Amino acid sequence: MKLDRKEILTALETISVAGEGKNMVESGAIQNVITFGDEVVVDVLLSTPALHIKKRAEVDIIKVIHEKVYEKAKVKVNIKVEAPEKPENPNLIKGKQIPGISNIIAVASGKGGVGKSTITANLAVTLAKMGFKVGVLDADIYGPSMPIMFDVENSKPISVEVDGKSKMQPVSSYGVEILSIGFFTKPDQAVIWRGPMAAKALNQMIFDANWGELDFMLIDLPPGTGDIHLSIMQSLPITGAVVVSTPQAVALADAKKGVSMFMSESINVPVLGIIENMAYFTPEELPENKYYIFGKEGAKNLAEDLQVPLLGEVPLVQSIREAGDYGRPAALQTASVLEGVFETITRNVVQETVNRNETLPPTEAIKITTMAGCSAVKK
């Protein structure tokens, strides 16, 4: 069959460009369409380097040509990115990098209770076992749990002198460098702080600490999409985000909001993928059985819908909870099923980080104007 170029262009007019309110042909995103019998080559020009936007454009083009023109058409999509230069604003507040830290991974969740801190701790120790230099910043100011999970509840960071300046030395456990507000409060003491005070404490743990050389810094964010998240992303150029969810609909709805926050135009942090925690239950006496207590493949379907990778599934196992309570992350259980599960997930996180660094420019800390949040500026 010989494909008709005009028919293809008409079909491509049904695809909208994210954030522009125009279709791909009208906006000029479709640069050229060439047909050779049942083959078609589509050249596309996009203004954003975001990996998920590029992937979505390619998938939409192939899908619409197959559905509206010819289902057996051989489609090749060439995507070129030319991001417009943004004018400098004197009111912009921009974060800075921490020398010696190669990758900063934010671990987030849309809601509490999905095991985000447990996943962070197990990712960290697995990375350390693989030979990477790893640090964990416990940014969950109001519910710090890393001191318990790493069995360093009674430890305190000491002060060291670096280049003539006094710095906090992170607490080391299982080959991981850790800082948490939990080191500076009593176990039964509630942290009753407003946003600015919490942000100031986080900045001290980020920039006034002697983190040294790290391949990965994992940031355990609080649940939701609030002030702490903005403060972190304003302070640091986040390499990518990992979102943790459980399979049930209510958790997935909140996880979707978490992914949406990172993907929003004003933040634009690459999402490395989704981890499904408590994916299924396997009784010890019936190791071949899987019971999907909270639902089945919810995170997998969400990942497909949002065009982000599913990094892995963690089963609901009693020893994960016990390991966290005893301060020895479950991934340290040699030759266990859980060790294998976390190794697979961690390899996927590393691979997605490598892919992200090869295809996208370094992330900038998000820029927030000094008048952010104000609906009007008085003259």
Salt bridges, closest charged atoms under 4 A:
GLU82 OE2 - LYS80 NZ 3.35
ASP220 OD1 - LYS116 NZ 2.87
ASP254 OD1 - LYS257 NZ 3.71
GLU297 OE2 - LYS300 NZ 3.96
ASP305 OD2 - LYS256 NZ 3.64
ASP325 OD2 - ARG321 NH1 3.01
GLU339 OE2 - LYS129 NZ 2.77
GLU343 OE1 - ARG347 NH2 3.82
GLU364 OE1 - LYS367 NZ 3.36
